């Protein structure tokens, strides 16, 4: 059995052929799809474009395959709401997790259903990234559109390939409709939304597999004559954390991608209004942490503004020339609002302390430090909640750069490790090997990340960064009402 890891991210879709030792034999990537913004705060995509691009990268790996059968292990950005009409065609463009149109509906859920009641059931508070407020928005604003089925992106891709209508527990939970303690659809939440069980996919474990039987599809994938299966899918941030081997308590993982993801594993979750709780494929294991609305996306935007185009290598080199602390420059990285821990769709970027002595190098370093402060905000809350944080592991595009790794270690005050040999979708591949029965223990994924480079924080910077972080926190508190006022002036729909 050969495993192909297929990861569908916000920016790119990547397929990798990974052997049982974790070595990546070949990878192919392409743009996931063009995002559209029909009005301020809206983020939509054509799910069929994603499907065709996913087929494209899988096809490119076919010449590298032997004569064995193939398992496609799938992970995706989530939640992505795909509403279908009875013909099986998308009713409308899919709505992405970072779409902010439903902020009023979040307030409605908090008032009518209750923050604590929702938290008790789902393990998370209602937020704009979930399906839940988006479904209320669709009912109000698109009444004439009759929804037949509600899919996430994993569901849509699997359905197109196999005809099965399924969703794994990690994705279903992220959508906001799941009871986290028993991994079933929540009748209370469905009743509040007036959503029937019949309109939802069947719940399956992450490692459950389905066969692609269509000879036409297998021919399109250049896999004719092979038995081809696909697993039930997984939240991409969960699979990437597994790939880091961060499944032992005391370890915290940081994904420096388009968005920023922070997780620490636990068997004793304590649902908190400020944090995210995620299910994992391993029974009894949860990930606690959060997700920023923008990390790499924020840095890319700053690079475009300061350099006239996005040249990350040049930007990182310039940031390295600035001093730690960026000469007292502090930036809130809230480009698209913020998810955890403040749950504020109106928050925006603030550049504080800009003076005559600053230049582009300081602004670029301050942008990286601002992302670090957003992670540190989560760390402090996690520690306050009783989770033990001893060391960290890095992944994602930002982790490939030595400047980013050192800045993160210094701002967070944690020793961090980075494994150059790990692919972004190594965790997705490992899930595939478990699904195929070729790996028996989740803990053994640590062998894939055995070669580590360590970055140690500079102790003399701790006091300075603690003081700057205090200002960082106060900036949001002082301006959160002005963010709302600004939104009322500028957001027309």
N, C-alpha and C positions, 0 to 999 in steps of 0.2 A: 504494500500500500504506500502510495506517495501522497504527501500532504501539500496542498497549495493554500497558502494563507492569503485571503482577500480582505483587505481593509479599506473601507469606503469612508474617507475623512471629509471634512468640510472643504478643504482646498484640493486634495489629490486623492486618487484611488490607486492603491498599490497592491500588486500580486507578487508573491514570493514563493519560490520552491525552496523548502527548508528540509534538511535531512534530520534523522533522529537525534543527532548530536547537537542540533541547534545551528549548524552552519548553513548560511544562506547560499544556495548554489546560483540563483539568478533572481533578480527583481526587475519588475517593469512597473512604471507608474505613468499616469496621465491625469489631466485635470478632471475632477469629479463631474462638474457641470457648471454652467453659467448660472450664477445667482441673480435673481431679479428683486427689485425693491419698488413695488407698485405704489407705495406711499410711505411716508416717514415711519420708521420703526419696523416695517414689514420686510421679511426675508423669505423668498420662495424659490422653488426649483422644480424643474420638470423631472419626475422620477424615471421616465423612459430614457432620458438622456443619460442618467446615472447608470441604468441597466445596460445600455449599449456600450458605454465606456468601460463598465466592469467586464463585459464579454470581451472587449478589445484587449485588455491587459491579460486576461486568462488565456486568450488565443496565442499571445506572444510567448507564453511559457511552454506551449505544446511541443515544440521541437526539442525541448530539453528533457522531456519525460521518457521513461523507459516503457516497457510493455505491461507494467503493473497497473492495478486499479488506482483510482484517484479519489481522494477526499478533499473537497473544498471547505476550508474552515473560514467562516465569515464573521467579521466584526464591522460595526458601522457607527458613524456619528448618530447619536440619538438624543432625545426623541425627535423624529421627523414624521409629522402627521400626513398620511396619505389616505385621502378619502376616495372611495370608489363608487361609481354608479353601477346599476344592475348589469350593465353590459360587460363589466369587468375593466372598463377604462377609467383612468383617473377622472374624478369629478371636477377637479381644479388643480392648480399647481400645489405641490407638497409644501407644507409650512415647517420651516426649520426650528430647531431648539432655541436659536438666538433671536427669533422673531418677537418683537415687543408689543404687538398690537393689542394683546389681551390684558394689559395692566389693570383696566377697570374691572374686568371679570375676576382677576385675582382678588381685588378688594371685595367684590361681591361674594366670592367663596369664603373669604375670611369672616365676613359679616354674617352670612346666612348659614354656612356649614360650620364655621368655627376653626380657627387656626389649630387649637390644641386637639380637637376632635380629628381633624385631618392628619395631624402629626402622629396621633396614637395609632391610626389605621395604617398609614403609608410609611411612617417613619420619617417623612419629610413634610414640611409645610407646602401648601400650594404655591406654585411659582409660575412665571410666564413661560418657562421653557417646557413645561409639561403639556400633554394633550388637554388636560382638564379645562383650563380657562379658554383655550383655543376652541374647544367644542362649544362652549357657551357663546363665544364671539361669532362662530359660524351660524349658530341658530338665530342670533339676532340680526346679522348683517347679510346672510345669504339664505334666507328662508325658503326660497323656491328650489334650491338645490337639494334633492333628496339623496341622502347618504345610504348606500347599501352595506358597505363594509368599511371598517376602520383598520387600516394597516399602519405599521411602522415601516421604515425603509427596509429593514431585514426581512420582514414579512413579504413585502412587495417583490424583492429580489428572489426569495425562495419560491414564492408562488409562480413567478414568471418561469422559473427553471423547472419546477416539479409539479405544479398544480396544487400543492399543499398550502393551506392557510394556517400558519403557525407563528407563534411568537415565543421567545424564550423568556425565562423569569426575569433576567437582568434588564432586558429592554422594556418588558411590560411594567416592571416596577418604576423604571425611569419615566414612563409615560404618566404615572400618577394614579393609576387605576387599581393597583394591586395592594392587597393586605400583606405587608412585609413579613409578618410572623408566621403565616401559614401558606404563603405563596399562591394565593387564589385571588381571582377578581373580587373586589370589594363590592358587595351588594349595596352597601350604604352609599358609596360614592357613585355607583352606576345609577342608583335610584335618584340621587340628587341631580345627575346630569340627564336623566331620562334616556339612558343608553341601555339597549338590550344585550344579553349575552350572545344572541344570534348574530349581532353585527361585529363581534370581536373574533380574532383568531383563536385557535386552540393553544392553550399553554403547554409548553414542553420544556424539559431541562435543556441547558445550553449544549450538552453533548449528544442530544438525540439527533439522529441522522435520517436523511430522506434521499431516495434514489432519483437521479435524473434519468427518466426512461425515454424521453423523446429523442429519437435518432436524429431528427432535424437539429435540435439544440446541441446534441453531442457533436454532430458534424460541424456546426457553427463554431464550436469550441475546439475543433480539431482533435477531439477525443473519441472519435468513432471506434467502436469495437471494444471499448473499455467500460468497466462498471464505474460509474461516477456518482458519488454521493455528496451531500452538503449538510453541514450541521445546522442547528436551529438558530445560530447567530449569537452575538454577544455585544454588549455596550463596548465601544472601542476603548474607553478609558479604563474599564475593568480588565479587558484583555491585555492592555499594555502594562498595567500594574502587575498582573500575573507574570508577564514576560520578564519583569525586573527581579522576580523572585521575592517580591515584597509581600509575603504572606505570613511572616512571623511578627508577632506583636513587638512594638518598639521601633520598627522600621517605618519610615514615611517616604512615600514616593512623590516625585514632582515631574509632571509632564509639561515640558515647555513647548507647546504646540500653538496652533492658531488660537485656541483658548488655553488656559492654564488649569491643570488638574492636580489636586493634592489628595492623597489617600493614606490612611493608616489602617491596617487590618485589626479586627477585633472579633471575639466570640461573644462579647457582652455589650451590644450596642446600647447607647443612651440617646434616643432621639432628641435633637436639639433644634430649636427654631433657626439657628444661625448656620447649621451645617447640613451637608447632604449625607444620606445613608444609602448605600448601594448594596445590592445582593451580588454574590459571586457564584461561579459554577460549583464551588466546593461547599458541600452541605455544612451549615452551621457557621460559616465564615462570612463576615460582612466587611465592607470598606466604609470608613467614616472619613469625611473631609469636605471637599467643596470643588467648585469650578468657577473660574473667572469668566466674564463675558469676552474678554480679549486679553491675550498675552502676546503671542507672536504677531497677531493682527494689529495690535496697538503699536508694537515696535516697527513693523513694516510701514504703517501710516506715518509715524514720526520720521522714518527714514525718507519716505517720499517727499514729505514737506521740507525737510532740511537739506536734502541732496538733490531734489528735483526728480528723482527716480529711486526705485527700490534696489539698492546695492548693499546687501547685508554684510558682505565681506569687508567692504570699505567702511561701512558704518561701525562694525565691531572694532576695526582697527583704530578708528577715531575715538571711540568710547574708551579704549584702553589707554589713550593719552591723557584722559582726565583723571583727577585724583579721586580716591574713595570719598564718598560724600558729595561729589560733584560741586564742590565749593558752596555747599549750603543750598543747592537747588533741589526741590522736591516736586515730583509730578504724580498726580493721581491718574492711574491708567484706565479710567472708566470711559473708554471710547464708545461703547454700546450700552451704557448703563452698567450695572453690576449685579451678578448673581449672588453667590455666597461671599461673605457672611452678611452683607447688608440688604440684599434683595431689593435693590432700588433701580428700576428701569430708567429713571430720570437722571441718575448720576452721570457726570461727564468729566472729561479730562480737565485738570487744573494744573497750570504751571506756576509754582510758587517760589518766590525768592529770586527771580531773574534780575540780574544787575549788569552793570557795565562791564564787569570782569568776566562774564560768561560768554562762551561761544558754542558752536555746534557740537564740539566734543563733549562739553559738559551736559548739554541737553540730551545727547544720545546715551551717555552713562546714566544720567538721572532717569531716563526712560527704563533702562534695565533695572536700576535700583527700585523704581516704582513697582515694577512687576514683582521684585523680591519682597517689597513691603506688603503687597497683596497676599503673598504666601505666608509671610510672617504673621499677618492678622489672623489667618486660619490656625497657625501653630499655637498662638497664644490662647485661642479659644479652645482648641483641642486639649491643651495642657490643663486649662481651667476646668474642663469637663472630666478630667481624670485619666485621659489617655497618655500613655508613656511614650515619649519621643526621644530616641537615643541617637539615631543616625538617619541619613537620607540617601535616596537613590534617584538619579536623574535620567530622564529620557526625553525624546522629542527633538525637534530641530535646534532649539536653543542650546541644548545640552552638548551639541557637537562642537561648540566654540569654547575655547579655554577662558576667554574673557567672561562669558556668561557663567561658566561653572564657578569661577573664583568669586564673582560678585554675589552669586546666590549663596555660596558658603559663608561669605563675610556678613551679608545682611541677615541671614537666618541664624548664624552662629552655630551651625551644625557641620560635622564632617560629612561630606557627600561623596558618593562613588558613581562612576560612570563606566559602562562597559561598551567599548568601541565596536565589539564584534556583534552586539545585539542589533537586530533590525527592529524597526518601529513596530512591525507586526509579528515579532517572535512569540509573544503571548498568544496571539491568534493561532499561530502554528502549533504551539504546545497544546492548546485546547483541542485542535484537530487530532493530535496524536492520542490524547486521552479518549476522544470520541471513537477513534479507530481501534482502541484497546491495546495500542502499542506502548503507552505510558500508563502506569498504574497509580502512581502517587503524585499529587499536586506539588508536594514539597521538592520533588526531584527537578523541578524547573530551575532551581537554584544552580544546578550544574551548568545550565546554558549561560548563566551570567557569572561564571566562575572567574573570568579574567576581568579585574576591576582596576580602574585608575581612581585614586582617592585625591580629593581636594580638601584641604584643612583650612578652617577660618583663621584669619589673623587676629589674635586675642586683643591687640591694642586698638582695634577698630570697634570693639563691642560697645563701649560707652557712647561713642559718637553715633553709631547706628541706632542705639536705643533712644537717644535723644531726638534724632531725626524722625524715627518711627512714631514717637509721641506727637510730633507736629503733624505727621502724615494722618494719623487718626483724627486729630482735632480739625483738620481742614475739611474733612467730609462732614463732621458734626456741625461745623459752623455754616456750611453752605447747602445742606440738604434741602432746606426750605426754598432757597433760591433756585436750586435745580428744578423743583416742582413748578415754580413761577415761570421759569424759562420754558419749560415744556408746555405750559398753558398758552404761552405766547406763540411758540413756534410749531407745535404739533397740531395740525388741523383736523386730523382724522383719528 
